Amino acid sequence: MIDYAKNVTIEQKERLYSDTLKTLEKYPTHIPVLIQINSNVLKIDKNKYLVPKDFCVGDYISCLKKKIIGLNPSDTLIVCVSSLNNDFKNVKPIAESEYSKSFEKFYNEHKDTSTGMLILVVSRLTTYKWVKSVASYYMGY
């Protein structure tokens, strides 16, 4: 599995773009999505998915939460939209108001132009209560 957060060559971008065009031609009712995990704790089986165009963004994020291995019930999943550059500095969190959008509209607004895919960076936010309970368990507070 390629780590897309690291340096991506021009050849890899071109291959992703051609794969995206073939995928869109073969599955016109679906959208190619690339998931990049930004955490050492979270694990996912694969990082490329096809999402139906009429799916809501919020529904996909809840499916993504179930798919990710290692997510505690007290953790919050943070999903950001990114473009495939070498440093992932250009990430924008998905606003709550965009959860009700169809995936097709969301894709048209946020797709990466170099690959044609929608790139989502996923990380986790651990709540203070969970951190406090773990700290008290290990430190005896």
RAQUIMO-V367677 format. One line per field, one symbol per residue. phi: phi as a letter, one per 40 degrees, with the letter a starting at -180 (. if undefined). psi: psi as a letter, one per 20 degrees, with the letter a starting at -180 (. if undefined). burial: + if it has 24 or more other C-alpha atoms within 12 Angstrom, else -. Layout:
phi=???
psi=???
burial=???
This chain:
phi=.cccccdbccccccccccccccccccbccbbcbbbbcbacccbacabbbbbccccccccccccccccccgcccccbcbbbcbbcbcbfcccbcccdcccccccccccccbccccbgbcbbbbbbbcccccccccccccbgc
psi=ppoihapprhghghggghhgggghghmijrpppppoplqhhqqqgrjpqppqhjqqghhhhhhhghhppjoqhiqppppqprqnaiikilqpqpqhiihiqqhgggghhjqphhijrppppprqopqhgggghgghghik.
burial=---++-------+--++--+--+------+++++++++---+-+--+++++++-+-++-++--++--+--+----+++++++++---+--+--+---+---+++-++--+++-+++++++++++-----------------
